[in-house]
Amino acid sequence: LPRELDVRVRIFDAGGALVRKALQGRMGVGAHILRWDGRDELGHAVPSGTYFAEIVAGDTVSRQRIVRLR
C-alpha cells in the first residue's frame, strides 16, 4: 500500500455469492500477505473450485482468481 488505507477483502464463489469476508480494517504502508484458510463465514471448508478475491484499498478495486484444490 502506498499509504495507510482502509482495506476490505472478500471471497466470492464462481456464481458471485459471497463466501467469506476475509479482512476489513485499516492497514499501514507496505506489502501485506493474507492467507485464506478455505473456509466460509460459518467455518465450513468450501469445495475445490474457482473463487474470486475482491480487494478494495481506498478507491482502488482489484479482483483476483483463486483456484482451490483439496
Predicted model as a PDB file, atoms N, CA, C, CB and O in Angstrom, pLDDT in the B-factor column:
MODEL        1                                                                  
ATOM      1  N   LEU A   1       0.841  -1.181   0.000  1.00 93.00           N  
ATOM      2  CA  LEU A   1       0.000   0.000   0.000  1.00 93.00           C  
ATOM      3  C   LEU A   1       0.883   1.240   0.000  1.00 93.00           C  
ATOM      4  CB  LEU A   1      -0.955   0.000   1.215  1.00 93.00           C  
ATOM      5  O   LEU A   1       1.893   1.285   0.702  1.00 93.00           O  
ATOM      6  N   PRO A   2       0.515   2.227  -0.767  1.00 92.00           N  
ATOM      7  CA  PRO A   2       1.330   3.432  -0.838  1.00 92.00           C  
ATOM      8  C   PRO A   2       1.195   4.322   0.402  1.00 92.00           C  
ATOM      9  CB  PRO A   2       0.958   4.219  -2.066  1.00 92.00           C  
ATOM     10  O   PRO A   2       2.061   5.152   0.680  1.00 92.00           O  
ATOM     11  N   ARG A   3       0.104   4.138   1.138  1.00 95.00           N  
ATOM     12  CA  ARG A   3      -0.144   4.894   2.375  1.00 95.00           C  
ATOM     13  C   ARG A   3      -1.134   4.096   3.223  1.00 95.00           C  
ATOM     14  CB  ARG A   3      -0.699   6.347   2.068  1.00 95.00           C  
ATOM     15  O   ARG A   3      -1.679   3.100   2.748  1.00 95.00           O  
ATOM     16  N   GLU A   4      -1.370   4.501   4.432  1.00 96.00           N  
ATOM     17  CA  GLU A   4      -2.341   3.822   5.291  1.00 96.00           C  
ATOM     18  C   GLU A   4      -3.734   3.977   4.676  1.00 96.00           C  
ATOM     19  CB  GLU A   4      -2.306   4.398   6.751  1.00 96.00           C  
ATOM     20  O   GLU A   4      -4.160   5.083   4.344  1.00 96.00           O  
ATOM     21  N   LEU A   5      -4.428   2.854   4.531  1.00 96.00           N  
ATOM     22  CA  LEU A   5      -5.739   2.845   3.879  1.00 96.00           C  
ATOM     23  C   LEU A   5      -6.687   1.880   4.569  1.00 96.00           C  
ATOM     24  CB  LEU A   5      -5.601   2.474   2.403  1.00 96.00           C  
ATOM     25  O   LEU A   5      -6.262   0.944   5.246  1.00 96.00           O  
ATOM     26  N   ASP A   6      -7.984   2.123   4.386  1.00 97.00           N  
ATOM     27  CA  ASP A   6      -8.988   1.143   4.764  1.00 97.00           C  
ATOM     28  C   ASP A   6      -8.979   0.065   3.686  1.00 97.00           C  
ATOM     29  CB  ASP A   6     -10.416   1.798   4.924  1.00 97.00           C  
ATOM     30  O   ASP A   6      -9.026   0.368   2.494  1.00 97.00           O  
ATOM     31  N   VAL A   7      -8.916  -1.196   4.112  1.00 97.00           N  
ATOM     32  CA  VAL A   7      -8.821  -2.317   3.173  1.00 97.00           C  
ATOM     33  C   VAL A   7      -9.926  -3.316   3.479  1.00 97.00           C  
ATOM     34  CB  VAL A   7      -7.423  -3.002   3.251  1.00 97.00           C  
ATOM     35  O   VAL A   7     -10.237  -3.593   4.638  1.00 97.00           O  
ATOM     36  N   ARG A   8     -10.518  -3.856   2.400  1.00 98.00           N  
ATOM     37  CA  ARG A   8     -11.537  -4.897   2.540  1.00 98.00           C  
ATOM     38  C   ARG A   8     -11.218  -6.002   1.543  1.00 98.00           C  
ATOM     39  CB  ARG A   8     -12.984  -4.325   2.309  1.00 98.00           C  
ATOM     40  O   ARG A   8     -10.973  -5.730   0.367  1.00 98.00           O  
ATOM     41  N   VAL A   9     -11.220  -7.246   2.009  1.00 98.00           N  
ATOM     42  CA  VAL A   9     -11.015  -8.397   1.135  1.00 98.00           C  
ATOM     43  C   VAL A   9     -12.188  -9.352   1.340  1.00 98.00           C  
ATOM     44  CB  VAL A   9      -9.640  -9.108   1.428  1.00 98.00           C  
ATOM     45  O   VAL A   9     -12.476  -9.777   2.458  1.00 98.00           O  
ATOM     46  N   ARG A  10     -12.855  -9.678   0.236  1.00 98.00           N  
ATOM     47  CA  ARG A  10     -13.977 -10.618   0.287  1.00 98.00           C  
ATOM     48  C   ARG A  10     -13.749 -11.713  -0.742  1.00 98.00           C  
ATOM     49  CB  ARG A  10     -15.334  -9.894   0.033  1.00 98.00           C  
ATOM     50  O   ARG A  10     -13.193 -11.468  -1.813  1.00 98.00           O  
ATOM     51  N   ILE A  11     -14.183 -12.920  -0.409  1.00 98.00           N  
ATOM     52  CA  ILE A  11     -14.050 -14.078  -1.289  1.00 98.00           C  
ATOM     53  C   ILE A  11     -15.442 -14.440  -1.819  1.00 98.00           C  
ATOM     54  CB  ILE A  11     -13.393 -15.296  -0.535  1.00 98.00           C  
ATOM     55  O   ILE A  11     -16.405 -14.548  -1.059  1.00 98.00           O  
ATOM     56  N   PHE A  12     -15.523 -14.624  -3.135  1.00 98.00           N  
ATOM     57  CA  PHE A  12     -16.780 -14.989  -3.791  1.00 98.00           C  
ATOM     58  C   PHE A  12     -16.610 -16.306  -4.525  1.00 98.00           C  
ATOM     59  CB  PHE A  12     -17.240 -13.881  -4.769  1.00 98.00           C  
ATOM     60  O   PHE A  12     -15.507 -16.647  -4.952  1.00 98.00           O  
ATOM     61  N   ASP A  13     -17.716 -17.057  -4.673  1.00 98.00           N  
ATOM     62  CA  ASP A  13     -17.652 -18.274  -5.478  1.00 98.00           C  
ATOM     63  C   ASP A  13     -17.834 -17.912  -6.950  1.00 98.00           C  
ATOM     64  CB  ASP A  13     -18.732 -19.302  -5.023  1.00 98.00           C  
ATOM     65  O   ASP A  13     -18.047 -16.746  -7.283  1.00 98.00           O  
ATOM     66  N   ALA A  14     -17.749 -18.908  -7.827  1.00 96.00           N  
ATOM     67  CA  ALA A  14     -17.830 -18.663  -9.271  1.00 96.00           C  
ATOM     68  C   ALA A  14     -19.168 -18.075  -9.689  1.00 96.00           C  
ATOM     69  CB  ALA A  14     -17.589 -19.948 -10.027  1.00 96.00           C  
ATOM     70  O   ALA A  14     -19.256 -17.420 -10.727  1.00 96.00           O  
ATOM     71  N   GLY A  15     -20.212 -18.297  -8.895  1.00 97.00           N  
ATOM     72  CA  GLY A  15     -21.532 -17.751  -9.193  1.00 97.00           C  
ATOM     73  C   GLY A  15     -21.732 -16.339  -8.665  1.00 97.00           C  
ATOM     74  O   GLY A  15     -22.778 -15.734  -8.895  1.00 97.00           O  
ATOM     75  N   GLY A  16     -20.743 -15.811  -7.961  1.00 97.00           N  
ATOM     76  CA  GLY A  16     -20.833 -14.449  -7.436  1.00 97.00           C  
ATOM     77  C   GLY A  16     -21.358 -14.338  -6.022  1.00 97.00           C  
ATOM     78  O   GLY A  16     -21.522 -13.230  -5.512  1.00 97.00           O  
ATOM     79  N   ALA A  17     -21.630 -15.473  -5.369  1.00 98.00           N  
ATOM     80  CA  ALA A  17     -22.127 -15.441  -3.990  1.00 98.00           C  
ATOM     81  C   ALA A  17     -20.964 -15.207  -3.016  1.00 98.00           C  
ATOM     82  CB  ALA A  17     -22.867 -16.767  -3.644  1.00 98.00           C  
ATOM     83  O   ALA A  17     -19.884 -15.774  -3.176  1.00 98.00           O  
ATOM     84  N   LEU A  18     -21.198 -14.384  -2.031  1.00 98.00           N  
ATOM     85  CA  LEU A  18     -20.182 -14.110  -1.017  1.00 98.00           C  
ATOM     86  C   LEU A  18     -19.922 -15.367  -0.194  1.00 98.00           C  
ATOM     87  CB  LEU A  18     -20.620 -12.941  -0.100  1.00 98.00           C  
ATOM     88  O   LEU A  18     -20.851 -15.970   0.343  1.00 98.00           O  
ATOM     89  N   VAL A  19     -18.663 -15.755  -0.099  1.00 98.00           N  
ATOM     90  CA  VAL A  19     -18.253 -16.928   0.663  1.00 98.00           C  
ATOM     91  C   VAL A  19     -17.683 -16.507   2.015  1.00 98.00           C  
ATOM     92  CB  VAL A  19     -17.218 -17.752  -0.125  1.00 98.00           C  
ATOM     93  O   VAL A  19     -18.002 -17.101   3.045  1.00 98.00           O  
ATOM     94  N   ARG A  20     -16.834 -15.474   2.001  1.00 98.00           N  
ATOM     95  CA  ARG A  20     -16.142 -15.081   3.235  1.00 98.00           C  
ATOM     96  C   ARG A  20     -15.709 -13.628   3.188  1.00 98.00           C  
ATOM     97  CB  ARG A  20     -14.928 -15.973   3.474  1.00 98.00           C  
ATOM     98  O   ARG A  20     -15.216 -13.149   2.167  1.00 98.00           O  
ATOM     99  N   LYS A  21     -15.895 -12.937   4.287  1.00 98.00           N  
ATOM    100  CA  LYS A  21     -15.309 -11.613   4.474  1.00 98.00           C  
ATOM    101  C   LYS A  21     -13.966 -11.871   5.140  1.00 98.00           C  
ATOM    102  CB  LYS A  21     -16.244 -10.639   5.345  1.00 98.00           C  
ATOM    103  O   LYS A  21     -13.894 -12.075   6.352  1.00 98.00           O  
ATOM    104  N   ALA A  22     -12.903 -11.861   4.343  1.00 96.00           N  
ATOM    105  CA  ALA A  22     -11.588 -12.289   4.820  1.00 96.00           C  
ATOM    106  C   ALA A  22     -10.872 -11.220   5.629  1.00 96.00           C  
ATOM    107  CB  ALA A  22     -10.730 -12.690   3.656  1.00 96.00           C  
ATOM    108  O   ALA A  22     -10.084 -11.540   6.519  1.00 96.00           O  
ATOM    109  N   LEU A  23     -11.139  -9.946   5.327  1.00 96.00           N  
ATOM    110  CA  LEU A  23     -10.425  -8.872   6.013  1.00 96.00           C  
ATOM    111  C   LEU A  23     -11.197  -7.580   5.872  1.00 96.00           C  
ATOM    112  CB  LEU A  23      -8.998  -8.710   5.457  1.00 96.00           C  
ATOM    113  O   LEU A  23     -11.741  -7.285   4.808  1.00 96.00           O  
ATOM    114  N   GLN A  24     -11.246  -6.812   6.941  1.00 96.00           N  
ATOM    115  CA  GLN A  24     -11.779  -5.458   6.866  1.00 96.00           C  
ATOM    116  C   GLN A  24     -11.127  -4.647   7.966  1.00 96.00           C  
ATOM    117  CB  GLN A  24     -13.339  -5.440   6.996  1.00 96.00           C  
ATOM    118  O   GLN A  24     -11.279  -4.947   9.150  1.00 96.00           O  
ATOM    119  N   GLY A  25     -10.399  -3.617   7.564  1.00 96.00           N  
ATOM    120  CA  GLY A  25      -9.740  -2.785   8.549  1.00 96.00           C  
ATOM    121  C   GLY A  25      -8.729  -1.853   7.923  1.00 96.00           C  
ATOM    122  O   GLY A  25      -8.537  -1.841   6.707  1.00 96.00           O  
ATOM    123  N   ARG A  26      -8.100  -1.088   8.754  1.00 97.00           N  
ATOM    124  CA  ARG A  26      -7.095  -0.125   8.312  1.00 97.00           C  
ATOM    125  C   ARG A  26      -5.730  -0.811   8.294  1.00 97.00           C  
ATOM    126  CB  ARG A  26      -7.076   1.134   9.237  1.00 97.00           C  
ATOM    127  O   ARG A  26      -5.359  -1.492   9.250  1.00 97.00           O  
ATOM    128  N   MET A  27      -4.985  -0.626   7.204  1.00 96.00           N  
ATOM    129  CA  MET A  27      -3.680  -1.250   7.081  1.00 96.00           C  
ATOM    130  C   MET A  27      -2.638  -0.188   6.751  1.00 96.00           C  
ATOM    131  CB  MET A  27      -3.698  -2.355   6.003  1.00 96.00           C  
ATOM    132  O   MET A  27      -2.924   0.803   6.080  1.00 96.00           O  
ATOM    133  N   GLY A  28      -1.437  -0.418   7.233  1.00 96.00           N  
ATOM    134  CA  GLY A  28      -0.343   0.521   7.045  1.00 96.00           C  
ATOM    135  C   GLY A  28       0.355   0.382   5.707  1.00 96.00           C  
ATOM    136  O   GLY A  28       0.032  -0.488   4.898  1.00 96.00           O  
ATOM    137  N   VAL A  29       1.309   1.253   5.497  1.00 96.00           N  
ATOM    138  CA  VAL A  29       2.106   1.298   4.271  1.00 96.00           C  
ATOM    139  C   VAL A  29       2.880  -0.005   4.091  1.00 96.00           C  
ATOM    140  CB  VAL A  29       3.076   2.498   4.297  1.00 96.00           C  
ATOM    141  O   VAL A  29       3.344  -0.605   5.060  1.00 96.00           O  
ATOM    142  N   GLY A  30       3.013  -0.437   2.822  1.00 96.00           N  
ATOM    143  CA  GLY A  30       3.854  -1.582   2.519  1.00 96.00           C  
ATOM    144  C   GLY A  30       3.091  -2.767   1.961  1.00 96.00           C  
ATOM    145  O   GLY A  30       1.890  -2.700   1.697  1.00 96.00           O  
ATOM    146  N   ALA A  31       3.828  -3.853   1.790  1.00 95.00           N  
ATOM    147  CA  ALA A  31       3.262  -5.094   1.264  1.00 95.00           C  
ATOM    148  C   ALA A  31       2.662  -5.910   2.407  1.00 95.00           C  
ATOM    149  CB  ALA A  31       4.342  -5.918   0.513  1.00 95.00           C  
ATOM    150  O   ALA A  31       3.170  -5.892   3.528  1.00 95.00           O  
ATOM    151  N   HIS A  32       1.589  -6.617   2.116  1.00 95.00           N  
ATOM    152  CA  HIS A  32       0.903  -7.435   3.111  1.00 95.00           C  
ATOM    153  C   HIS A  32       0.549  -8.778   2.485  1.00 95.00           C  
ATOM    154  CB  HIS A  32      -0.373  -6.717   3.645  1.00 95.00           C  
ATOM    155  O   HIS A  32       0.343  -8.871   1.275  1.00 95.00           O  
ATOM    156  N   ILE A  33       0.481  -9.808   3.305  1.00 95.00           N  
ATOM    157  CA  ILE A  33       0.087 -11.143   2.860  1.00 95.00           C  
ATOM    158  C   ILE A  33      -1.145 -11.566   3.643  1.00 95.00           C  
ATOM    159  CB  ILE A  33       1.249 -12.173   3.045  1.00 95.00           C  
ATOM    160  O   ILE A  33      -1.189 -11.447   4.867  1.00 95.00           O  
ATOM    161  N   LEU A  34      -2.141 -12.060   2.923  1.00 94.00           N  
ATOM    162  CA  LEU A  34      -3.346 -12.592   3.550  1.00 94.00           C  
ATOM    163  C   LEU A  34      -3.519 -14.020   3.061  1.00 94.00           C  
ATOM    164  CB  LEU A  34      -4.610 -11.714   3.222  1.00 94.00           C  
ATOM    165  O   LEU A  34      -3.532 -14.271   1.856  1.00 94.00           O  
ATOM    166  N   ARG A  35      -3.648 -14.936   3.975  1.00 94.00           N  
ATOM    167  CA  ARG A  35      -3.886 -16.336   3.610  1.00 94.00           C  
ATOM    168  C   ARG A  35      -5.324 -16.693   3.969  1.00 94.00           C  
ATOM    169  CB  ARG A  35      -2.874 -17.294   4.333  1.00 94.00           C  
ATOM    170  O   ARG A  35      -5.758 -16.525   5.109  1.00 94.00           O  
ATOM    171  N   TRP A  36      -6.052 -17.190   2.969  1.00 95.00           N  
ATOM    172  CA  TRP A  36      -7.418 -17.658   3.183  1.00 95.00           C  
ATOM    173  C   TRP A  36      -7.345 -19.137   3.526  1.00 95.00           C  
ATOM    174  CB  TRP A  36      -8.324 -17.406   1.921  1.00 95.00           C  
ATOM    175  O   TRP A  36      -6.690 -19.909   2.826  1.00 95.00           O  
ATOM    176  N   ASP A  37      -8.006 -19.527   4.585  1.00 95.00           N  
ATOM    177  CA  ASP A  37      -7.952 -20.921   5.044  1.00 95.00           C  
ATOM    178  C   ASP A  37      -8.920 -21.849   4.311  1.00 95.00           C  
ATOM    179  CB  ASP A  37      -8.240 -20.975   6.516  1.00 95.00           C  
ATOM    180  O   ASP A  37      -9.035 -23.022   4.668  1.00 95.00           O  
ATOM    181  N   GLY A  38      -9.617 -21.341   3.292  1.00 96.00           N  
ATOM    182  CA  GLY A  38     -10.526 -22.179   2.510  1.00 96.00           C  
ATOM    183  C   GLY A  38     -11.841 -22.446   3.204  1.00 96.00           C  
ATOM    184  O   GLY A  38     -12.532 -23.413   2.885  1.00 96.00           O  
ATOM    185  N   ARG A  39     -12.193 -21.591   4.157  1.00 97.00           N  
ATOM    186  CA  ARG A  39     -13.442 -21.768   4.892  1.00 97.00           C  
ATOM    187  C   ARG A  39     -14.403 -20.619   4.614  1.00 97.00           C  
ATOM    188  CB  ARG A  39     -13.168 -21.876   6.396  1.00 97.00           C  
ATOM    189  O   ARG A  39     -13.997 -19.511   4.265  1.00 97.00           O  
ATOM    190  N   ASP A  40     -15.701 -20.923   4.780  1.00 98.00           N  
ATOM    191  CA  ASP A  40     -16.716 -19.892   4.596  1.00 98.00           C  
ATOM    192  C   ASP A  40     -16.946 -19.140   5.908  1.00 98.00           C  
ATOM    193  CB  ASP A  40     -18.037 -20.514   4.087  1.00 98.00           C  
ATOM    194  O   ASP A  40     -16.221 -19.352   6.880  1.00 98.00           O  
ATOM    195  N   GLU A  41     -17.936 -18.278   5.937  1.00 97.00           N  
ATOM    196  CA  GLU A  41     -18.228 -17.462   7.118  1.00 97.00           C  
ATOM    197  C   GLU A  41     -18.592 -18.309   8.344  1.00 97.00           C  
ATOM    198  CB  GLU A  41     -19.363 -16.499   6.809  1.00 97.00           C  
ATOM    199  O   GLU A  41     -18.379 -17.883   9.479  1.00 97.00           O  
ATOM    200  N   LEU A  42     -19.139 -19.501   8.115  1.00 97.00           N  
ATOM    201  CA  LEU A  42     -19.544 -20.368   9.222  1.00 97.00           C  
ATOM    202  C   LEU A  42     -18.427 -21.312   9.668  1.00 97.00           C  
ATOM    203  CB  LEU A  42     -20.761 -21.176   8.823  1.00 97.00           C  
ATOM    204  O   LEU A  42     -18.605 -22.103  10.594  1.00 97.00           O  
ATOM    205  N   GLY A  43     -17.273 -21.220   8.998  1.00 97.00           N  
ATOM    206  CA  GLY A  43     -16.146 -22.067   9.365  1.00 97.00           C  
ATOM    207  C   GLY A  43     -16.105 -23.405   8.660  1.00 97.00           C  
ATOM    208  O   GLY A  43     -15.279 -24.257   8.989  1.00 97.00           O  
ATOM    209  N   HIS A  44     -17.000 -23.603   7.680  1.00 98.00           N  
ATOM    210  CA  HIS A  44     -17.017 -24.852   6.918  1.00 98.00           C  
ATOM    211  C   HIS A  44     -16.039 -24.777   5.757  1.00 98.00           C  
ATOM    212  CB  HIS A  44     -18.434 -25.156   6.402  1.00 98.00           C  
ATOM    213  O   HIS A  44     -15.942 -23.747   5.091  1.00 98.00           O  
ATOM    214  N   ALA A  45     -15.312 -25.866   5.511  1.00 97.00           N  
ATOM    215  CA  ALA A  45     -14.403 -25.934   4.368  1.00 97.00           C  
ATOM    216  C   ALA A  45     -15.221 -25.888   3.083  1.00 97.00           C  
ATOM    217  CB  ALA A  45     -13.526 -27.222   4.421  1.00 97.00           C  
ATOM    218  O   ALA A  45     -16.223 -26.591   2.955  1.00 97.00           O  
ATOM    219  N   VAL A  46     -14.796 -25.064   2.134  1.00 98.00           N  
ATOM    220  CA  VAL A  46     -15.501 -24.970   0.854  1.00 98.00           C  
ATOM    221  C   VAL A  46     -14.909 -25.989  -0.112  1.00 98.00           C  
ATOM    222  CB  VAL A  46     -15.409 -23.528   0.263  1.00 98.00           C  
ATOM    223  O   VAL A  46     -13.751 -26.382   0.034  1.00 98.00           O  
ATOM    224  N   PRO A  47     -15.695 -26.420  -1.098  1.00 97.00           N  
ATOM    225  CA  PRO A  47     -15.192 -27.429  -2.035  1.00 97.00           C  
ATOM    226  C   PRO A  47     -14.138 -26.866  -2.985  1.00 97.00           C  
ATOM    227  CB  PRO A  47     -16.341 -28.009  -2.838  1.00 97.00           C  
ATOM    228  O   PRO A  47     -13.974 -25.653  -3.114  1.00 97.00           O  
ATOM    229  N   SER A  48     -13.435 -27.775  -3.640  1.00 97.00           N  
ATOM    230  CA  SER A  48     -12.496 -27.366  -4.682  1.00 97.00           C  
ATOM    231  C   SER A  48     -13.240 -26.600  -5.753  1.00 97.00           C  
ATOM    232  CB  SER A  48     -11.769 -28.587  -5.291  1.00 97.00           C  
ATOM    233  O   SER A  48     -14.418 -26.854  -6.002  1.00 97.00           O  
ATOM    234  N   GLY A  49     -12.557 -25.664  -6.386  1.00 97.00           N  
ATOM    235  CA  GLY A  49     -13.187 -24.902  -7.457  1.00 97.00           C  
ATOM    236  C   GLY A  49     -12.538 -23.549  -7.618  1.00 97.00           C  
ATOM    237  O   GLY A  49     -11.498 -23.259  -7.027  1.00 97.00           O  
ATOM    238  N   THR A  50     -13.176 -22.726  -8.435  1.00 97.00           N  
ATOM    239  CA  THR A  50     -12.685 -21.383  -8.711  1.00 97.00           C  
ATOM    240  C   THR A  50     -13.417 -20.382  -7.826  1.00 97.00           C  
ATOM    241  CB  THR A  50     -12.863 -21.026 -10.204  1.00 97.00           C  
ATOM    242  O   THR A  50     -14.641 -20.412  -7.705  1.00 97.00           O  
ATOM    243  N   TYR A  51     -12.654 -19.511  -7.224  1.00 98.00           N  
ATOM    244  CA  TYR A  51     -13.175 -18.451  -6.360  1.00 98.00           C  
ATOM    245  C   TYR A  51     -12.533 -17.141  -6.787  1.00 98.00           C  
ATOM    246  CB  TYR A  51     -12.895 -18.751  -4.845  1.00 98.00           C  
ATOM    247  O   TYR A  51     -11.560 -17.134  -7.540  1.00 98.00           O  
ATOM    248  N   PHE A  52     -13.075 -16.048  -6.309  1.00 98.00           N  
ATOM    249  CA  PHE A  52     -12.537 -14.736  -6.638  1.00 98.00           C  
ATOM    250  C   PHE A  52     -12.347 -13.929  -5.373  1.00 98.00           C  
ATOM    251  CB  PHE A  52     -13.456 -13.993  -7.616  1.00 98.00           C  
ATOM    252  O   PHE A  52     -13.219 -13.894  -4.506  1.00 98.00           O  
ATOM    253  N   ALA A  53     -11.189 -13.275  -5.273  1.00 98.00           N  
ATOM    254  CA  ALA A  53     -10.913 -12.369  -4.162  1.00 98.00           C  
ATOM    255  C   ALA A  53     -11.102 -10.955  -4.675  1.00 98.00           C  
ATOM    256  CB  ALA A  53      -9.468 -12.578  -3.580  1.00 98.00           C  
ATOM    257  O   ALA A  53     -10.521 -10.571  -5.690  1.00 98.00           O  
ATOM    258  N   GLU A  54     -11.913 -10.186  -3.975  1.00 98.00           N  
ATOM    259  CA  GLU A  54     -12.097  -8.769  -4.293  1.00 98.00           C  
ATOM    260  C   GLU A  54     -11.367  -7.976  -3.226  1.00 98.00           C  
ATOM    261  CB  GLU A  54     -13.624  -8.373  -4.363  1.00 98.00           C  
ATOM    262  O   GLU A  54     -11.677  -8.079  -2.039  1.00 98.00           O  
ATOM    263  N   ILE A  55     -10.395  -7.182  -3.655  1.00 97.00           N  
ATOM    264  CA  ILE A  55      -9.595  -6.385  -2.730  1.00 97.00           C  
ATOM    265  C   ILE A  55      -9.914  -4.917  -2.984  1.00 97.00           C  
ATOM    266  CB  ILE A  55      -8.059  -6.673  -2.901  1.00 97.00           C  
ATOM    267  O   ILE A  55      -9.734  -4.413  -4.092  1.00 97.00           O  
ATOM    268  N   VAL A  56     -10.386  -4.243  -1.953  1.00 98.00           N  
ATOM    269  CA  VAL A  56     -10.687  -2.815  -2.045  1.00 98.00           C  
ATOM    270  C   VAL A  56      -9.755  -2.109  -1.075  1.00 98.00           C  
ATOM    271  CB  VAL A  56     -12.209  -2.505  -1.723  1.00 98.00           C  
ATOM    272  O   VAL A  56      -9.785  -2.366   0.129  1.00 98.00           O  
ATOM    273  N   ALA A  57      -8.919  -1.213  -1.610  1.00 96.00           N  
ATOM    274  CA  ALA A  57      -7.980  -0.440  -0.798  1.00 96.00           C  
ATOM    275  C   ALA A  57      -8.169   1.025  -1.170  1.00 96.00           C  
ATOM    276  CB  ALA A  57      -6.483  -0.907  -1.022  1.00 96.00           C  
ATOM    277  O   ALA A  57      -7.725   1.469  -2.229  1.00 96.00           O  
ATOM    278  N   GLY A  58      -8.831   1.771  -0.289  1.00 93.00           N  
ATOM    279  CA  GLY A  58      -9.166   3.154  -0.627  1.00 93.00           C  
ATOM    280  C   GLY A  58     -10.123   3.160  -1.802  1.00 93.00           C  
ATOM    281  O   GLY A  58     -11.184   2.539  -1.740  1.00 93.00           O  
ATOM    282  N   ASP A  59      -9.760   3.860  -2.884  1.00 94.00           N  
ATOM    283  CA  ASP A  59     -10.601   3.932  -4.086  1.00 94.00           C  
ATOM    284  C   ASP A  59     -10.231   2.881  -5.135  1.00 94.00           C  
ATOM    285  CB  ASP A  59     -10.498   5.313  -4.701  1.00 94.00           C  
ATOM    286  O   ASP A  59     -10.835   2.844  -6.208  1.00 94.00           O  
ATOM    287  N   THR A  60      -9.257   2.037  -4.842  1.00 95.00           N  
ATOM    288  CA  THR A  60      -8.779   1.039  -5.800  1.00 95.00           C  
ATOM    289  C   THR A  60      -9.439  -0.307  -5.542  1.00 95.00           C  
ATOM    290  CB  THR A  60      -7.249   0.904  -5.726  1.00 95.00           C  
ATOM    291  O   THR A  60      -9.483  -0.780  -4.407  1.00 95.00           O  
ATOM    292  N   VAL A  61      -9.954  -0.924  -6.610  1.00 97.00           N  
ATOM    293  CA  VAL A  61     -10.578  -2.244  -6.523  1.00 97.00           C  
ATOM    294  C   VAL A  61      -9.815  -3.196  -7.441  1.00 97.00           C  
ATOM    295  CB  VAL A  61     -12.099  -2.184  -6.911  1.00 97.00           C  
ATOM    296  O   VAL A  61      -9.548  -2.877  -8.600  1.00 97.00           O  
ATOM    297  N   SER A  62      -9.470  -4.363  -6.911  1.00 96.00           N  
ATOM    298  CA  SER A  62      -8.776  -5.388  -7.684  1.00 96.00           C  
ATOM    299  C   SER A  62      -9.497  -6.712  -7.464  1.00 96.00           C  
ATOM    300  CB  SER A  62      -7.264  -5.490  -7.276  1.00 96.00           C  
ATOM    301  O   SER A  62      -9.965  -6.994  -6.361  1.00 96.00           O  
ATOM    302  N   ARG A  63      -9.583  -7.514  -8.503  1.00 97.00           N  
ATOM    303  CA  ARG A  63     -10.182  -8.846  -8.390  1.00 97.00           C  
ATOM    304  C   ARG A  63      -9.173  -9.870  -8.897  1.00 97.00           C  
ATOM    305  CB  ARG A  63     -11.528  -8.938  -9.193  1.00 97.00           C  
ATOM    306  O   ARG A  63      -8.580  -9.704  -9.962  1.00 97.00           O  
ATOM    307  N   GLN A  64      -8.992 -10.921  -8.124  1.00 96.00           N  
ATOM    308  CA  GLN A  64      -8.042 -11.976  -8.461  1.00 96.00           C  
ATOM    309  C   GLN A  64      -8.742 -13.328  -8.417  1.00 96.00           C  
ATOM    310  CB  GLN A  64      -6.831 -11.958  -7.498  1.00 96.00           C  
ATOM    311  O   GLN A  64      -9.550 -13.590  -7.526  1.00 96.00           O  
ATOM    312  N   ARG A  65      -8.431 -14.172  -9.374  1.00 97.00           N  
ATOM    313  CA  ARG A  65      -8.990 -15.531  -9.389  1.00 97.00           C  
ATOM    314  C   ARG A  65      -8.174 -16.418  -8.478  1.00 97.00           C  
ATOM    315  CB  ARG A  65      -9.019 -16.113 -10.824  1.00 97.00           C  
ATOM    316  O   ARG A  65      -6.947 -16.330  -8.438  1.00 97.00           O  
ATOM    317  N   ILE A  66      -8.870 -17.278  -7.740  1.00 95.00           N  
ATOM    318  CA  ILE A  66      -8.247 -18.240  -6.834  1.00 95.00           C  
ATOM    319  C   ILE A  66      -8.755 -19.634  -7.239  1.00 95.00           C  
ATOM    320  CB  ILE A  66      -8.582 -17.911  -5.310  1.00 95.00           C  
ATOM    321  O   ILE A  66      -9.953 -19.822  -7.446  1.00 95.00           O  
ATOM    322  N   VAL A  67      -7.857 -20.589  -7.347  1.00 96.00           N  
ATOM    323  CA  VAL A  67      -8.268 -21.971  -7.581  1.00 96.00           C  
ATOM    324  C   VAL A  67      -7.964 -22.744  -6.310  1.00 96.00           C  
ATOM    325  CB  VAL A  67      -7.536 -22.601  -8.831  1.00 96.00           C  
ATOM    326  O   VAL A  67      -6.818 -22.818  -5.866  1.00 96.00           O  
ATOM    327  N   ARG A  68      -9.021 -23.321  -5.729  1.00 96.00           N  
ATOM    328  CA  ARG A  68      -8.863 -24.110  -4.503  1.00 96.00           C  
ATOM    329  C   ARG A  68      -8.843 -25.589  -4.868  1.00 96.00           C  
ATOM    330  CB  ARG A  68     -10.008 -23.806  -3.483  1.00 96.00           C  
ATOM    331  O   ARG A  68      -9.770 -26.098  -5.498  1.00 96.00           O  
ATOM    332  N   LEU A  69      -7.778 -26.270  -4.464  1.00 94.00           N  
ATOM    333  CA  LEU A  69      -7.649 -27.718  -4.682  1.00 94.00           C  
ATOM    334  C   LEU A  69      -7.551 -28.400  -3.333  1.00 94.00           C  
ATOM    335  CB  LEU A  69      -6.405 -28.057  -5.566  1.00 94.00           C  
ATOM    336  O   LEU A  69      -6.808 -27.954  -2.458  1.00 94.00           O  
ATOM    337  N   ARG A  70      -8.289 -29.467  -3.165  1.00 84.00           N  
ATOM    338  CA  ARG A  70      -8.265 -30.209  -1.902  1.00 84.00           C  
ATOM    339  C   ARG A  70      -7.811 -31.611  -2.139  1.00 84.00           C  
ATOM    340  CB  ARG A  70      -9.632 -30.210  -1.233  1.00 84.00           C  
ATOM    341  O   ARG A  70      -7.724 -32.399  -1.197  1.00 84.00           O  
TER     342      ARG A  70                                                      
ENDMDL                                                                          
END                                                                             
